[in-house]
Amino acid sequence: MSGSYTRHGRERMTGPGLIMILVLSATVTIVLIVTVLAYYSGSSARIAGDYTAVAGPADTALAAEENGYTRNQRNDLAAARSDLAREAKTEDSFDSQLAEVTFPAAANAIAEVLIQADKKRAKLIGLQAQSTSLGELRSFDSGDQTDAAAVQLQVGRIRQALGLAPASQGLF
């Protein structure tokens, strides 16, 4: 009985086959642990990258739309309204894309508040785009600044939670 032993009347293997299975199991377990650690160690950077991939294009579009509005708000109602309509659409697109990003719990709560603040701003911009005069159009500006400040507060919070530098330009 060199390669086996008896316990309760059953013969069990203790030879090279069992050792090979144990070594293979240990190797697979180690490989899985290393893979999981590698995956999760890069997840913060990956999530931050997902956020900036959504925020960057939105900021670029918003800059053009806001510049257009600033240029047109005093003398071209149709152009200013068009700029605002595009801005509201960009805000809505940002919110939809941001909602698709899988954040860790703390950042997810901030992202939800950010999306709600941005939706409120987009709604106001949409109303502003329906203005029938340049004066009425500009009367929304202070409300937009207040809503933009609320969005920027949440942007700062989420960027901090993701380990990103504060936004140097743009809203997001």
C-alpha positions in Angstrom: 0.0 0.0 0.0 2.7 2.5 -0.9 0.6 4.8 -3.1 -2.7 4.5 -1.2 -4.2 4.1 2.2 -7.4 2.7 3.5 -9.9 4.6 5.5 -13.3 3.3 6.3 -12.7 0.5 3.9 -12.0 2.8 0.9 -8.7 3.1 -0.9 -7.4 6.7 -1.5 -4.6 7.8 -3.8 -1.7 9.8 -2.3 0.7 9.4 -5.1 1.8 11.7 -8.0 -1.7 12.0 -9.5 -3.0 13.7 -6.4 0.0 15.9 -6.1 -0.3 17.0 -9.7 -4.0 17.9 -9.2 -3.1 19.9 -6.1 -0.3 21.8 -7.9 -2.5 22.5 -10.9 -5.3 23.8 -8.6 -2.9 26.0 -6.7 -1.5 27.4 -9.9 -4.9 28.2 -11.4 -6.0 29.9 -8.1 -2.8 32.0 -8.1 -3.4 33.0 -11.8 -7.0 34.0 -11.0 -6.0 36.1 -8.0 -3.3 37.9 -10.0 -5.8 38.5 -12.8 -8.4 39.9 -10.5 -5.9 42.1 -8.7 -4.6 43.4 -12.0 -8.1 44.1 -13.2 -9.1 46.0 -10.0 -5.9 47.9 -9.7 -6.6 49.5 -13.0 -10.3 50.1 -12.4 -9.9 53.5 -10.9 -7.9 54.8 -13.8 -10.3 53.1 -16.2 -13.3 54.7 -14.6 -11.6 58.1 -14.5 -10.9 57.6 -18.2 -14.5 56.7 -18.9 -15.6 59.9 -17.2 -13.1 62.1 -19.1 -14.1 60.3 -22.4 -17.7 61.6 -21.8 -16.7 65.0 -20.3 -14.1 66.1 -22.8 -16.3 66.0 -26.0 -19.2 67.6 -24.0 -17.0 70.4 -22.9 -15.7 71.0 -26.4 -19.2 71.2 -27.8 -20.5 73.4 -24.9 -17.6 75.8 -25.4 -18.6 76.4 -29.0 -22.3 76.6 -28.2 -21.8 79.0 -25.2 -19.5 81.2 -27.3 -22.1 81.3 -30.0 -24.8 82.3 -27.5 -22.6 85.0 -26.0 -21.9 86.4 -29.5 -25.6 86.3 -30.6 -27.5 87.1 -27.4 -27.6 90.8 -28.0 -28.4 91.0 -31.7 -29.6 87.7 -33.3 -32.5 85.9 -31.6 -32.7 83.0 -34.0 -29.0 82.3 -33.8 -28.9 82.6 -30.0 -31.9 80.3 -29.7 -30.2 77.8 -32.0 -27.0 77.9 -29.9 -29.1 77.3 -26.7 -31.0 74.4 -28.3 -27.7 72.7 -29.3 -26.4 73.4 -25.8 -29.4 71.7 -24.2 -29.0 68.7 -26.5 -25.3 68.5 -25.6 -26.2 68.5 -21.9 -28.8 65.8 -22.4 -26.3 63.7 -24.3 -23.7 64.1 -21.5 -26.2 63.0 -18.9 -27.2 59.9 -20.9 -23.6 58.9 -21.5 -22.6 59.6 -17.9 -25.5 57.4 -16.7 -23.9 54.5 -18.6 -20.6 54.7 -16.7 -20.2 52.2 -13.9 -18.9 54.1 -10.9 -17.9 52.9 -7.4 -20.6 53.5 -4.9 -19.4 56.9 -3.5 -18.8 58.3 -7.0 -22.0 56.8 -8.3 -24.0 58.8 -5.7 -22.3 62.0 -6.8 -22.8 61.1 -10.5 -26.6 60.8 -9.9 -26.7 64.2 -8.2 -24.6 65.6 -11.1 -26.9 64.2 -13.7 -30.0 65.7 -11.8 -28.3 69.1 -11.5 -27.4 69.0 -15.2 -30.9 67.9 -16.2 -32.3 70.9 -14.3 -29.8 73.2 -16.2 -30.7 71.6 -19.6 -34.4 72.1 -18.9 -33.8 75.8 -18.1 -31.7 76.2 -21.3 -34.5 74.5 -23.3 -37.0 77.0 -21.9 -34.6 79.8 -22.6 -34.3 78.6 -26.2 -38.0 79.2 -26.6 -37.7 82.9 -25.8 -39.6 85.3 -28.1 -37.3 88.3 -27.6 -33.7 89.0 -26.9 -34.6 90.6 -23.5 -36.6 87.5 -22.5 -33.7 85.3 -23.7 -31.2 87.2 -21.5 -33.5 87.2 -18.5 -32.7 83.5 -18.0 -28.9 84.1 -17.8 -28.8 84.5 -14.0 -30.8 81.3 -13.5 -28.4 79.5 -15.9 -25.4 80.8 -13.9 -26.9 79.4 -10.7 -27.6 76.1 -12.3 -24.2 75.9 -13.8 -22.6 76.6 -10.4 -24.6 73.6 -9.0 -23.3 71.4 -11.8 -19.8 72.6 -11.3 -20.0 71.8 -7.6 -20.9 68.2 -8.4 -18.3 68.0 -11.2 -15.6 69.0 -8.6 -16.9 66.4 -6.2 -16.9 63.6 -8.8 -13.5 64.5 -10.2 -12.1 64.4 -6.7 -13.7 61.0 -6.0 -12.2 59.7 -9.2 -8.7 61.2 -8.4 -8.9 63.7 -11.3 -7.6 67.2 -11.2 -10.2 69.9 -11.0 -11.6 70.9 -14.4 -9.4 73.7 -15.7 -11.7 74.6 -18.6 -15.2 73.8 -19.5 -18.0 72.7 -17.3 -17.2 69.0 -16.8 
